[in-house]
């Protein structure tokens, strides 16, 4: 008799099995997860694929993914209990917790983009398809959900633990501040500069400023506490297409340049390049279509290297320090990252076709030592 699957997780999505499919190597996954894994990598055109867990070559049945057995016996379940899936991690980067899922429910995620962590260690996520701001505890408990009356993208946290979101509506202010507990709109930034839509947003603590980026024009705006424009940098040669941004402890602006597959650190006052890292590729130190970016307490730069399906670490000077998490053998891509203040934890937002999840990993930057070999470093 087939055994219950309630205590067996999918080797791809790390969640409870849905329509399980058993591979010849005895690893098991959800039917839809396996189909996504096979089709997205064009393995269906060659008729075989590597097991996402062990890499063993597996031939596709004539019926495709649906042809694999859906019977997980008690003996197989016992074997699987010691083979719980984990992404490939650097030492000290264990997966602590994963929560959230793709869906259309009130607390589900459809197209999550922005990610930030408040000082009280609550996780804030923006869902741009529904224009909602969702707040979770570190245990995955939903604390609040509310919808905005405008289109939103990135999110950042102010020193007062309110949230600022970037507006993708050209007729709206560049950024808006909310109390994420009540949904009350508190302040607007760039009211008279509303001809551009923005995507990334960051906050400088002292002196307070809000920084927003425009993906379409490659422009970065620096806005004062009163919401007025202080600086505007439009240097496509330096920042390309600024997707996500954050600010380090020195007030410099860290820009994720999606178009040129790199990360640029800019001086907030002059707009000049301080550090530039990456460059298209999959070698050590290279990036491919980076999305979210954050800094830790030591100003180390953490990047969601989405095209390479990994999270990578650079020092504040731009030296490549290593791959924190490798997700290349699983479903979904890291689209954003955020460090949890006062803890050794890193939050990663993972998305894919009909897939969304929030994962919390242990994170100790001292695990990685600066590496000179293979480093792509440019001090501008």
Helices and strands as residue ranges (DSSP letters): E 20-22, E 28-30, H 31-40, G 43-45, E 48-50, E 57-59, G 64-67, H 74-80, E 88-89, E 95-99, E 112-117, E 123-127, E 132-136, E 142-147, E 152-157, E 163-167, E 175-178, E 185-189, G 191-193, E 200-204, E 209-214, E 219-223, E 229-234, H 236-239, E 242-247, E 253-257, E 262-266, E 273-278, E 290-295, E 301-305, G 306-308, E 310-314, E 320-326, E 333-339, E 345-352, E 355-362, G 365-367, E 377-379
